[in-house]
Amino acid sequence: MKKTLECPCGQTIHGTDEDDLVAKANEHLRVEHPGREYSREEILFMAF
Ligand SMILES: [Zn+2]
């Protein structure tokens, strides 16, 4: 299961599972990268 995402800005996001990772990635995008949105599929594609 993918639980880690490295944002292009250099921040690493960890989730307890895929749902948590997607939620945390969206929260990071909302706070740090307003206007940039990724779907669940795109987030999981970039995750490892
Ligand atoms: Zn970022």
mmCIF file of the protein (N, C-alpha, C, O) and its ligand, coordinates in Angstrom:
data_MODEL
# 
_entry.id   MODEL 
# 
loop_
_entity.id 
_entity.type 
_entity.pdbx_number_of_molecules 
1 polymer     1 
2 non-polymer 1 
# 
_entity_poly.entity_id                      1 
_entity_poly.type                           'polypeptide(L)' 
_entity_poly.nstd_linkage                   no 
_entity_poly.nstd_monomer                   no 
_entity_poly.pdbx_seq_one_letter_code       MKKTLECPCGQTIHGTDEDDLVAKANEHLRVEHPGREYSREEILFMAF 
_entity_poly.pdbx_seq_one_letter_code_can   MKKTLECPCGQTIHGTDEDDLVAKANEHLRVEHPGREYSREEILFMAF 
_entity_poly.pdbx_strand_id                 A 
# 
loop_
_entity_poly_seq.entity_id 
_entity_poly_seq.num 
_entity_poly_seq.mon_id 
_entity_poly_seq.hetero 
1 1  MET n 
1 2  LYS n 
1 3  LYS n 
1 4  THR n 
1 5  LEU n 
1 6  GLU n 
1 7  CYS n 
1 8  PRO n 
1 9  CYS n 
1 10 GLY n 
1 11 GLN n 
1 12 THR n 
1 13 ILE n 
1 14 HIS n 
1 15 GLY n 
1 16 THR n 
1 17 ASP n 
1 18 GLU n 
1 19 ASP n 
1 20 ASP n 
1 21 LEU n 
1 22 VAL n 
1 23 ALA n 
1 24 LYS n 
1 25 ALA n 
1 26 ASN n 
1 27 GLU n 
1 28 HIS n 
1 29 LEU n 
1 30 ARG n 
1 31 VAL n 
1 32 GLU n 
1 33 HIS n 
1 34 PRO n 
1 35 GLY n 
1 36 ARG n 
1 37 GLU n 
1 38 TYR n 
1 39 SER n 
1 40 ARG n 
1 41 GLU n 
1 42 GLU n 
1 43 ILE n 
1 44 LEU n 
1 45 PHE n 
1 46 MET n 
1 47 ALA n 
1 48 PHE n 
# 
loop_
_struct_asym.id 
_struct_asym.entity_id 
A 1 
B 2 
# 
loop_
_chem_comp.id 
_chem_comp.type 
_chem_comp.mon_nstd_flag 
ALA 'L-peptide linking' y 
ARG 'L-peptide linking' y 
ASN 'L-peptide linking' y 
ASP 'L-peptide linking' y 
CYS 'L-peptide linking' y 
GLN 'L-peptide linking' y 
GLU 'L-peptide linking' y 
GLY 'peptide linking'   y 
HIS 'L-peptide linking' y 
ILE 'L-peptide linking' y 
LEU 'L-peptide linking' y 
LYS 'L-peptide linking' y 
MET 'L-peptide linking' y 
PHE 'L-peptide linking' y 
PRO 'L-peptide linking' y 
SER 'L-peptide linking' y 
THR 'L-peptide linking' y 
TYR 'L-peptide linking' y 
VAL 'L-peptide linking' y 
ZN  non-polymer         . 
# 
_pdbx_entity_nonpoly.entity_id   2 
_pdbx_entity_nonpoly.name        ? 
_pdbx_entity_nonpoly.comp_id     ZN 
# 
_pdbx_nonpoly_scheme.asym_id         B 
_pdbx_nonpoly_scheme.entity_id       2 
_pdbx_nonpoly_scheme.mon_id          ZN 
_pdbx_nonpoly_scheme.ndb_seq_num     1 
_pdbx_nonpoly_scheme.pdb_seq_num     101 
_pdbx_nonpoly_scheme.auth_seq_num    101 
_pdbx_nonpoly_scheme.pdb_mon_id      ZN 
_pdbx_nonpoly_scheme.auth_mon_id     ZN 
_pdbx_nonpoly_scheme.pdb_strand_id   A 
_pdbx_nonpoly_scheme.pdb_ins_code    . 
# 
loop_
_atom_site.group_PDB 
_atom_site.id 
_atom_site.type_symbol 
_atom_site.label_atom_id 
_atom_site.label_alt_id 
_atom_site.label_comp_id 
_atom_site.label_asym_id 
_atom_site.label_entity_id 
_atom_site.label_seq_id 
_atom_site.pdbx_PDB_ins_code 
_atom_site.Cartn_x 
_atom_site.Cartn_y 
_atom_site.Cartn_z 
_atom_site.occupancy 
_atom_site.B_iso_or_equiv 
_atom_site.pdbx_formal_charge 
_atom_site.auth_seq_id 
_atom_site.auth_comp_id 
_atom_site.auth_asym_id 
_atom_site.auth_atom_id 
_atom_site.pdbx_PDB_model_num 
ATOM   1   N  N  . MET A 1 1  ? 0.848  -1.201 0.000  1.00 0.00 ? 1   MET A N  1 
ATOM   2   C  CA . MET A 1 1  ? 0.000  0.000  0.000  1.00 0.00 ? 1   MET A CA 1 
ATOM   3   C  C  . MET A 1 1  ? 0.882  1.249  0.000  1.00 0.00 ? 1   MET A C  1 
ATOM   4   O  O  . MET A 1 1  ? 1.904  1.302  0.684  1.00 0.00 ? 1   MET A O  1 
ATOM   5   N  N  . LYS A 1 2  ? 0.475  2.243  -0.771 1.00 0.00 ? 2   LYS A N  1 
ATOM   6   C  CA . LYS A 1 2  ? 1.249  3.476  -0.857 1.00 0.00 ? 2   LYS A CA 1 
ATOM   7   C  C  . LYS A 1 2  ? 0.865  4.413  0.287  1.00 0.00 ? 2   LYS A C  1 
ATOM   8   O  O  . LYS A 1 2  ? -0.313 4.691  0.513  1.00 0.00 ? 2   LYS A O  1 
ATOM   9   N  N  . LYS A 1 3  ? 1.866  4.883  0.990  1.00 0.00 ? 3   LYS A N  1 
ATOM   10  C  CA . LYS A 1 3  ? 1.576  5.721  2.159  1.00 0.00 ? 3   LYS A CA 1 
ATOM   11  C  C  . LYS A 1 3  ? 2.436  6.969  2.229  1.00 0.00 ? 3   LYS A C  1 
ATOM   12  O  O  . LYS A 1 3  ? 2.325  7.739  3.183  1.00 0.00 ? 3   LYS A O  1 
ATOM   13  N  N  . THR A 1 4  ? 3.282  7.184  1.250  1.00 0.00 ? 4   THR A N  1 
ATOM   14  C  CA . THR A 1 4  ? 4.181  8.332  1.293  1.00 0.00 ? 4   THR A CA 1 
ATOM   15  C  C  . THR A 1 4  ? 4.138  9.089  -0.029 1.00 0.00 ? 4   THR A C  1 
ATOM   16  O  O  . THR A 1 4  ? 4.118  8.492  -1.106 1.00 0.00 ? 4   THR A O  1 
ATOM   17  N  N  . LEU A 1 5  ? 4.125  10.395 0.075  1.00 0.00 ? 5   LEU A N  1 
ATOM   18  C  CA . LEU A 1 5  ? 4.121  11.234 -1.122 1.00 0.00 ? 5   LEU A CA 1 
ATOM   19  C  C  . LEU A 1 5  ? 5.172  12.322 -0.952 1.00 0.00 ? 5   LEU A C  1 
ATOM   20  O  O  . LEU A 1 5  ? 5.214  13.006 0.071  1.00 0.00 ? 5   LEU A O  1 
ATOM   21  N  N  . GLU A 1 6  ? 6.014  12.474 -1.959 1.00 0.00 ? 6   GLU A N  1 
ATOM   22  C  CA . GLU A 1 6  ? 6.990  13.547 -1.916 1.00 0.00 ? 6   GLU A CA 1 
ATOM   23  C  C  . GLU A 1 6  ? 6.494  14.660 -2.823 1.00 0.00 ? 6   GLU A C  1 
ATOM   24  O  O  . GLU A 1 6  ? 6.480  14.524 -4.046 1.00 0.00 ? 6   GLU A O  1 
ATOM   25  N  N  . CYS A 1 7  ? 6.091  15.753 -2.210 1.00 0.00 ? 7   CYS A N  1 
ATOM   26  C  CA . CYS A 1 7  ? 5.586  16.887 -2.981 1.00 0.00 ? 7   CYS A CA 1 
ATOM   27  C  C  . CYS A 1 7  ? 6.746  17.529 -3.742 1.00 0.00 ? 7   CYS A C  1 
ATOM   28  O  O  . CYS A 1 7  ? 7.875  17.549 -3.252 1.00 0.00 ? 7   CYS A O  1 
ATOM   29  N  N  . PRO A 1 8  ? 6.471  18.054 -4.936 1.00 0.00 ? 8   PRO A N  1 
ATOM   30  C  CA . PRO A 1 8  ? 7.537  18.734 -5.696 1.00 0.00 ? 8   PRO A CA 1 
ATOM   31  C  C  . PRO A 1 8  ? 8.177  19.877 -4.929 1.00 0.00 ? 8   PRO A C  1 
ATOM   32  O  O  . PRO A 1 8  ? 9.296  20.274 -5.256 1.00 0.00 ? 8   PRO A O  1 
ATOM   33  N  N  . CYS A 1 9  ? 7.506  20.422 -3.916 1.00 0.00 ? 9   CYS A N  1 
ATOM   34  C  CA . CYS A 1 9  ? 8.075  21.514 -3.122 1.00 0.00 ? 9   CYS A CA 1 
ATOM   35  C  C  . CYS A 1 9  ? 9.097  20.997 -2.122 1.00 0.00 ? 9   CYS A C  1 
ATOM   36  O  O  . CYS A 1 9  ? 9.765  21.786 -1.453 1.00 0.00 ? 9   CYS A O  1 
ATOM   37  N  N  . GLY A 1 10 ? 9.225  19.678 -2.014 1.00 0.00 ? 10  GLY A N  1 
ATOM   38  C  CA . GLY A 1 10 ? 10.236 19.118 -1.134 1.00 0.00 ? 10  GLY A CA 1 
ATOM   39  C  C  . GLY A 1 10 ? 9.692  18.535 0.150  1.00 0.00 ? 10  GLY A C  1 
ATOM   40  O  O  . GLY A 1 10 ? 10.423 17.874 0.888  1.00 0.00 ? 10  GLY A O  1 
ATOM   41  N  N  . GLN A 1 11 ? 8.424  18.767 0.430  1.00 0.00 ? 11  GLN A N  1 
ATOM   42  C  CA . GLN A 1 11 ? 7.829  18.242 1.658  1.00 0.00 ? 11  GLN A CA 1 
ATOM   43  C  C  . GLN A 1 11 ? 7.375  16.807 1.455  1.00 0.00 ? 11  GLN A C  1 
ATOM   44  O  O  . GLN A 1 11 ? 6.776  16.469 0.434  1.00 0.00 ? 11  GLN A O  1 
ATOM   45  N  N  . THR A 1 12 ? 7.663  15.978 2.431  1.00 0.00 ? 12  THR A N  1 
ATOM   46  C  CA . THR A 1 12 ? 7.235  14.590 2.380  1.00 0.00 ? 12  THR A CA 1 
ATOM   47  C  C  . THR A 1 12 ? 5.987  14.421 3.241  1.00 0.00 ? 12  THR A C  1 
ATOM   48  O  O  . THR A 1 12 ? 5.940  14.861 4.389  1.00 0.00 ? 12  THR A O  1 
ATOM   49  N  N  . ILE A 1 13 ? 4.990  13.782 2.668  1.00 0.00 ? 13  ILE A N  1 
ATOM   50  C  CA . ILE A 1 13 ? 3.711  13.596 3.353  1.00 0.00 ? 13  ILE A CA 1 
ATOM   51  C  C  . ILE A 1 13 ? 3.519  12.109 3.626  1.00 0.00 ? 13  ILE A C  1 
ATOM   52  O  O  . ILE A 1 13 ? 3.610  11.275 2.725  1.00 0.00 ? 13  ILE A O  1 
ATOM   53  N  N  . HIS A 1 14 ? 3.250  11.798 4.902  1.00 0.00 ? 14  HIS A N  1 
ATOM   54  C  CA . HIS A 1 14 ? 3.026  10.404 5.279  1.00 0.00 ? 14  HIS A CA 1 
ATOM   55  C  C  . HIS A 1 14 ? 1.575  10.212 5.701  1.00 0.00 ? 14  HIS A C  1 
ATOM   56  O  O  . HIS A 1 14 ? 1.004  11.052 6.396  1.00 0.00 ? 14  HIS A O  1 
ATOM   57  N  N  . GLY A 1 15 ? 0.995  9.113  5.280  1.00 0.00 ? 15  GLY A N  1 
ATOM   58  C  CA . GLY A 1 15 ? -0.350 8.768  5.737  1.00 0.00 ? 15  GLY A CA 1 
ATOM   59  C  C  . GLY A 1 15 ? -0.329 7.410  6.401  1.00 0.00 ? 15  GLY A C  1 
ATOM   60  O  O  . GLY A 1 15 ? 0.601  6.625  6.214  1.00 0.00 ? 15  GLY A O  1 
ATOM   61  N  N  . THR A 1 16 ? -1.371 7.138  7.183  1.00 0.00 ? 16  THR A N  1 
ATOM   62  C  CA . THR A 1 16 ? -1.454 5.825  7.828  1.00 0.00 ? 16  THR A CA 1 
ATOM   63  C  C  . THR A 1 16 ? -1.975 4.781  6.842  1.00 0.00 ? 16  THR A C  1 
ATOM   64  O  O  . THR A 1 16 ? -1.728 3.586  7.003  1.00 0.00 ? 16  THR A O  1 
ATOM   65  N  N  . ASP A 1 17 ? -2.695 5.242  5.826  1.00 0.00 ? 17  ASP A N  1 
ATOM   66  C  CA . ASP A 1 17 ? -3.125 4.369  4.732  1.00 0.00 ? 17  ASP A CA 1 
ATOM   67  C  C  . ASP A 1 17 ? -3.402 5.257  3.518  1.00 0.00 ? 17  ASP A C  1 
ATOM   68  O  O  . ASP A 1 17 ? -3.169 6.465  3.572  1.00 0.00 ? 17  ASP A O  1 
ATOM   69  N  N  . GLU A 1 18 ? -3.892 4.678  2.434  1.00 0.00 ? 18  GLU A N  1 
ATOM   70  C  CA . GLU A 1 18 ? -4.078 5.463  1.210  1.00 0.00 ? 18  GLU A CA 1 
ATOM   71  C  C  . GLU A 1 18 ? -5.081 6.594  1.408  1.00 0.00 ? 18  GLU A C  1 
ATOM   72  O  O  . GLU A 1 18 ? -4.866 7.706  0.927  1.00 0.00 ? 18  GLU A O  1 
ATOM   73  N  N  . ASP A 1 19 ? -6.177 6.315  2.115  1.00 0.00 ? 19  ASP A N  1 
ATOM   74  C  CA . ASP A 1 19 ? -7.182 7.363  2.348  1.00 0.00 ? 19  ASP A CA 1 
ATOM   75  C  C  . ASP A 1 19 ? -6.585 8.520  3.134  1.00 0.00 ? 19  ASP A C  1 
ATOM   76  O  O  . ASP A 1 19 ? -6.825 9.686  2.820  1.00 0.00 ? 19  ASP A O  1 
ATOM   77  N  N  . ASP A 1 20 ? -5.803 8.188  4.160  1.00 0.00 ? 20  ASP A N  1 
ATOM   78  C  CA . ASP A 1 20 ? -5.187 9.212  4.992  1.00 0.00 ? 20  ASP A CA 1 
ATOM   79  C  C  . ASP A 1 20 ? -4.164 10.001 4.189  1.00 0.00 ? 20  ASP A C  1 
ATOM   80  O  O  . ASP A 1 20 ? -4.062 11.220 4.328  1.00 0.00 ? 20  ASP A O  1 
ATOM   81  N  N  . LEU A 1 21 ? -3.412 9.309  3.354  1.00 0.00 ? 21  LEU A N  1 
ATOM   82  C  CA . LEU A 1 21 ? -2.419 9.994  2.518  1.00 0.00 ? 21  LEU A CA 1 
ATOM   83  C  C  . LEU A 1 21 ? -3.100 10.969 1.567  1.00 0.00 ? 21  LEU A C  1 
ATOM   84  O  O  . LEU A 1 21 ? -2.652 12.108 1.429  1.00 0.00 ? 21  LEU A O  1 
ATOM   85  N  N  . VAL A 1 22 ? -4.175 10.543 0.911  1.00 0.00 ? 22  VAL A N  1 
ATOM   86  C  CA . VAL A 1 22 ? -4.899 11.417 -0.012 1.00 0.00 ? 22  VAL A CA 1 
ATOM   87  C  C  . VAL A 1 22 ? -5.438 12.635 0.735  1.00 0.00 ? 22  VAL A C  1 
ATOM   88  O  O  . VAL A 1 22 ? -5.350 13.757 0.235  1.00 0.00 ? 22  VAL A O  1 
ATOM   89  N  N  . ALA A 1 23 ? -5.995 12.422 1.929  1.00 0.00 ? 23  ALA A N  1 
ATOM   90  C  CA . ALA A 1 23 ? -6.526 13.530 2.718  1.00 0.00 ? 23  ALA A CA 1 
ATOM   91  C  C  . ALA A 1 23 ? -5.420 14.502 3.098  1.00 0.00 ? 23  ALA A C  1 
ATOM   92  O  O  . ALA A 1 23 ? -5.595 15.717 3.001  1.00 0.00 ? 23  ALA A O  1 
ATOM   93  N  N  . LYS A 1 24 ? -4.284 13.972 3.531  1.00 0.00 ? 24  LYS A N  1 
ATOM   94  C  CA . LYS A 1 24 ? -3.182 14.849 3.942  1.00 0.00 ? 24  LYS A CA 1 
ATOM   95  C  C  . LYS A 1 24 ? -2.559 15.563 2.755  1.00 0.00 ? 24  LYS A C  1 
ATOM   96  O  O  . LYS A 1 24 ? -2.137 16.714 2.870  1.00 0.00 ? 24  LYS A O  1 
ATOM   97  N  N  . ALA A 1 25 ? -2.500 14.885 1.613  1.00 0.00 ? 25  ALA A N  1 
ATOM   98  C  CA . ALA A 1 25 ? -1.962 15.521 0.412  1.00 0.00 ? 25  ALA A CA 1 
ATOM   99  C  C  . ALA A 1 25 ? -2.871 16.664 -0.019 1.00 0.00 ? 25  ALA A C  1 
ATOM   100 O  O  . ALA A 1 25 ? -2.386 17.737 -0.379 1.00 0.00 ? 25  ALA A O  1 
ATOM   101 N  N  . ASN A 1 26 ? -4.176 16.450 0.013  1.00 0.00 ? 26  ASN A N  1 
ATOM   102 C  CA . ASN A 1 26 ? -5.109 17.511 -0.356 1.00 0.00 ? 26  ASN A CA 1 
ATOM   103 C  C  . ASN A 1 26 ? -5.022 18.674 0.616  1.00 0.00 ? 26  ASN A C  1 
ATOM   104 O  O  . ASN A 1 26 ? -5.108 19.832 0.207  1.00 0.00 ? 26  ASN A O  1 
ATOM   105 N  N  . GLU A 1 27 ? -4.854 18.381 1.885  1.00 0.00 ? 27  GLU A N  1 
ATOM   106 C  CA . GLU A 1 27 ? -4.713 19.437 2.883  1.00 0.00 ? 27  GLU A CA 1 
ATOM   107 C  C  . GLU A 1 27 ? -3.433 20.236 2.611  1.00 0.00 ? 27  GLU A C  1 
ATOM   108 O  O  . GLU A 1 27 ? -3.443 21.465 2.672  1.00 0.00 ? 27  GLU A O  1 
ATOM   109 N  N  . HIS A 1 28 ? -2.347 19.545 2.314  1.00 0.00 ? 28  HIS A N  1 
ATOM   110 C  CA . HIS A 1 28 ? -1.085 20.217 1.996  1.00 0.00 ? 28  HIS A CA 1 
ATOM   111 C  C  . HIS A 1 28 ? -1.243 21.105 0.766  1.00 0.00 ? 28  HIS A C  1 
ATOM   112 O  O  . HIS A 1 28 ? -0.781 22.246 0.749  1.00 0.00 ? 28  HIS A O  1 
ATOM   113 N  N  . LEU A 1 29 ? -1.898 20.575 -0.258 1.00 0.00 ? 29  LEU A N  1 
ATOM   114 C  CA . LEU A 1 29 ? -2.101 21.359 -1.482 1.00 0.00 ? 29  LEU A CA 1 
ATOM   115 C  C  . LEU A 1 29 ? -2.937 22.600 -1.196 1.00 0.00 ? 29  LEU A C  1 
ATOM   116 O  O  . LEU A 1 29 ? -2.646 23.681 -1.708 1.00 0.00 ? 29  LEU A O  1 
ATOM   117 N  N  . ARG A 1 30 ? -3.984 22.443 -0.375 1.00 0.00 ? 30  ARG A N  1 
ATOM   118 C  CA . ARG A 1 30 ? -4.875 23.549 -0.093 1.00 0.00 ? 30  ARG A CA 1 
ATOM   119 C  C  . ARG A 1 30 ? -4.128 24.666 0.645  1.00 0.00 ? 30  ARG A C  1 
ATOM   120 O  O  . ARG A 1 30 ? -4.333 25.850 0.375  1.00 0.00 ? 30  ARG A O  1 
ATOM   121 N  N  . VAL A 1 31 ? -3.257 24.266 1.585  1.00 0.00 ? 31  VAL A N  1 
ATOM   122 C  CA . VAL A 1 31 ? -2.557 25.238 2.414  1.00 0.00 ? 31  VAL A CA 1 
ATOM   123 C  C  . VAL A 1 31 ? -1.347 25.830 1.685  1.00 0.00 ? 31  VAL A C  1 
ATOM   124 O  O  . VAL A 1 31 ? -1.135 27.043 1.700  1.00 0.00 ? 31  VAL A O  1 
ATOM   125 N  N  . GLU A 1 32 ? -0.560 24.961 1.047  1.00 0.00 ? 32  GLU A N  1 
ATOM   126 C  CA . GLU A 1 32 ? 0.721  25.401 0.472  1.00 0.00 ? 32  GLU A CA 1 
ATOM   127 C  C  . GLU A 1 32 ? 0.653  25.733 -1.017 1.00 0.00 ? 32  GLU A C  1 
ATOM   128 O  O  . GLU A 1 32 ? 1.453  26.524 -1.516 1.00 0.00 ? 32  GLU A O  1 
ATOM   129 N  N  . HIS A 1 33 ? -0.283 25.142 -1.709 1.00 0.00 ? 33  HIS A N  1 
ATOM   130 C  CA . HIS A 1 33 ? -0.344 25.342 -3.167 1.00 0.00 ? 33  HIS A CA 1 
ATOM   131 C  C  . HIS A 1 33 ? -1.780 25.650 -3.598 1.00 0.00 ? 33  HIS A C  1 
ATOM   132 O  O  . HIS A 1 33 ? -2.396 24.864 -4.317 1.00 0.00 ? 33  HIS A O  1 
ATOM   133 N  N  . PRO A 1 34 ? -2.307 26.782 -3.162 1.00 0.00 ? 34  PRO A N  1 
ATOM   134 C  CA . PRO A 1 34 ? -3.696 27.107 -3.508 1.00 0.00 ? 34  PRO A CA 1 
ATOM   135 C  C  . PRO A 1 34 ? -3.898 27.111 -5.025 1.00 0.00 ? 34  PRO A C  1 
ATOM   136 O  O  . PRO A 1 34 ? -3.075 27.629 -5.780 1.00 0.00 ? 34  PRO A O  1 
ATOM   137 N  N  . GLY A 1 35 ? -4.995 26.529 -5.440 1.00 0.00 ? 35  GLY A N  1 
ATOM   138 C  CA . GLY A 1 35 ? -5.306 26.504 -6.864 1.00 0.00 ? 35  GLY A CA 1 
ATOM   139 C  C  . GLY A 1 35 ? -4.833 25.251 -7.560 1.00 0.00 ? 35  GLY A C  1 
ATOM   140 O  O  . GLY A 1 35 ? -5.215 24.978 -8.698 1.00 0.00 ? 35  GLY A O  1 
ATOM   141 N  N  . ARG A 1 36 ? -3.989 24.478 -6.868 1.00 0.00 ? 36  ARG A N  1 
ATOM   142 C  CA . ARG A 1 36 ? -3.503 23.241 -7.474 1.00 0.00 ? 36  ARG A CA 1 
ATOM   143 C  C  . ARG A 1 36 ? -4.255 22.068 -6.839 1.00 0.00 ? 36  ARG A C  1 
ATOM   144 O  O  . ARG A 1 36 ? -4.244 21.896 -5.620 1.00 0.00 ? 36  ARG A O  1 
ATOM   145 N  N  . GLU A 1 37 ? -4.893 21.286 -7.663 1.00 0.00 ? 37  GLU A N  1 
ATOM   146 C  CA . GLU A 1 37 ? -5.649 20.161 -7.123 1.00 0.00 ? 37  GLU A CA 1 
ATOM   147 C  C  . GLU A 1 37 ? -5.294 18.882 -7.856 1.00 0.00 ? 37  GLU A C  1 
ATOM   148 O  O  . GLU A 1 37 ? -5.095 18.879 -9.071 1.00 0.00 ? 37  GLU A O  1 
ATOM   149 N  N  . TYR A 1 38 ? -5.219 17.811 -7.110 1.00 0.00 ? 38  TYR A N  1 
ATOM   150 C  CA . TYR A 1 38 ? -4.969 16.507 -7.718 1.00 0.00 ? 38  TYR A CA 1 
ATOM   151 C  C  . TYR A 1 38 ? -6.066 15.550 -7.302 1.00 0.00 ? 38  TYR A C  1 
ATOM   152 O  O  . TYR A 1 38 ? -6.574 15.609 -6.182 1.00 0.00 ? 38  TYR A O  1 
ATOM   153 N  N  . SER A 1 39 ? -6.418 14.680 -8.207 1.00 0.00 ? 39  SER A N  1 
ATOM   154 C  CA . SER A 1 39 ? -7.405 13.655 -7.873 1.00 0.00 ? 39  SER A CA 1 
ATOM   155 C  C  . SER A 1 39 ? -6.732 12.559 -7.051 1.00 0.00 ? 39  SER A C  1 
ATOM   156 O  O  . SER A 1 39 ? -5.507 12.489 -6.956 1.00 0.00 ? 39  SER A O  1 
ATOM   157 N  N  . ARG A 1 40 ? -7.563 11.713 -6.464 1.00 0.00 ? 40  ARG A N  1 
ATOM   158 C  CA . ARG A 1 40 ? -7.046 10.572 -5.701 1.00 0.00 ? 40  ARG A CA 1 
ATOM   159 C  C  . ARG A 1 40 ? -6.118 9.711  -6.561 1.00 0.00 ? 40  ARG A C  1 
ATOM   160 O  O  . ARG A 1 40 ? -5.072 9.258  -6.096 1.00 0.00 ? 40  ARG A O  1 
ATOM   161 N  N  . GLU A 1 41 ? -6.510 9.490  -7.818 1.00 0.00 ? 41  GLU A N  1 
ATOM   162 C  CA . GLU A 1 41 ? -5.697 8.661  -8.703 1.00 0.00 ? 41  GLU A CA 1 
ATOM   163 C  C  . GLU A 1 41 ? -4.331 9.302  -8.949 1.00 0.00 ? 41  GLU A C  1 
ATOM   164 O  O  . GLU A 1 41 ? -3.308 8.617  -8.956 1.00 0.00 ? 41  GLU A O  1 
ATOM   165 N  N  . GLU A 1 42 ? -4.324 10.612 -9.148 1.00 0.00 ? 42  GLU A N  1 
ATOM   166 C  CA . GLU A 1 42 ? -3.059 11.315 -9.415 1.00 0.00 ? 42  GLU A CA 1 
ATOM   167 C  C  . GLU A 1 42 ? -2.162 11.286 -8.178 1.00 0.00 ? 42  GLU A C  1 
ATOM   168 O  O  . GLU A 1 42 ? -0.951 11.099 -8.288 1.00 0.00 ? 42  GLU A O  1 
ATOM   169 N  N  . ILE A 1 43 ? -2.756 11.470 -7.014 1.00 0.00 ? 43  ILE A N  1 
ATOM   170 C  CA . ILE A 1 43 ? -1.973 11.450 -5.779 1.00 0.00 ? 43  ILE A CA 1 
ATOM   171 C  C  . ILE A 1 43 ? -1.367 10.066 -5.574 1.00 0.00 ? 43  ILE A C  1 
ATOM   172 O  O  . ILE A 1 43 ? -0.184 9.940  -5.256 1.00 0.00 ? 43  ILE A O  1 
ATOM   173 N  N  . LEU A 1 44 ? -2.170 9.045  -5.753 1.00 0.00 ? 44  LEU A N  1 
ATOM   174 C  CA . LEU A 1 44 ? -1.661 7.688  -5.539 1.00 0.00 ? 44  LEU A CA 1 
ATOM   175 C  C  . LEU A 1 44 ? -0.653 7.302  -6.616 1.00 0.00 ? 44  LEU A C  1 
ATOM   176 O  O  . LEU A 1 44 ? 0.239  6.490  -6.368 1.00 0.00 ? 44  LEU A O  1 
ATOM   177 N  N  . PHE A 1 45 ? -0.787 7.880  -7.812 1.00 0.00 ? 45  PHE A N  1 
ATOM   178 C  CA . PHE A 1 45 ? 0.183  7.605  -8.878 1.00 0.00 ? 45  PHE A CA 1 
ATOM   179 C  C  . PHE A 1 45 ? 1.551  8.148  -8.498 1.00 0.00 ? 45  PHE A C  1 
ATOM   180 O  O  . PHE A 1 45 ? 2.578  7.550  -8.821 1.00 0.00 ? 45  PHE A O  1 
ATOM   181 N  N  . MET A 1 46 ? 1.560  9.289  -7.805 1.00 0.00 ? 46  MET A N  1 
ATOM   182 C  CA . MET A 1 46 ? 2.831  9.918  -7.423 1.00 0.00 ? 46  MET A CA 1 
ATOM   183 C  C  . MET A 1 46 ? 3.368  9.364  -6.107 1.00 0.00 ? 46  MET A C  1 
ATOM   184 O  O  . MET A 1 46 ? 4.527  9.584  -5.755 1.00 0.00 ? 46  MET A O  1 
ATOM   185 N  N  . ALA A 1 47 ? 2.511  8.643  -5.385 1.00 0.00 ? 47  ALA A N  1 
ATOM   186 C  CA . ALA A 1 47 ? 2.912  8.137  -4.076 1.00 0.00 ? 47  ALA A CA 1 
ATOM   187 C  C  . ALA A 1 47 ? 3.742  6.868  -4.213 1.00 0.00 ? 47  ALA A C  1 
ATOM   188 O  O  . ALA A 1 47 ? 3.794  6.243  -5.272 1.00 0.00 ? 47  ALA A O  1 
ATOM   189 N  N  . PHE A 1 48 ? 4.389  6.506  -3.109 1.00 0.00 ? 48  PHE A N  1 
ATOM   190 C  CA . PHE A 1 48 ? 5.190  5.270  -3.108 1.00 0.00 ? 48  PHE A CA 1 
ATOM   191 C  C  . PHE A 1 48 ? 5.157  4.647  -1.746 1.00 0.00 ? 48  PHE A C  1 
ATOM   192 O  O  . PHE A 1 48 ? 5.767  3.600  -1.531 1.00 0.00 ? 48  PHE A O  1 
HETATM 193 ZN ZN . ZN  B 2 .  ? 4.071  20.953 -1.589 1.00 0.00 2 101 ZN  A ZN 1 
# 
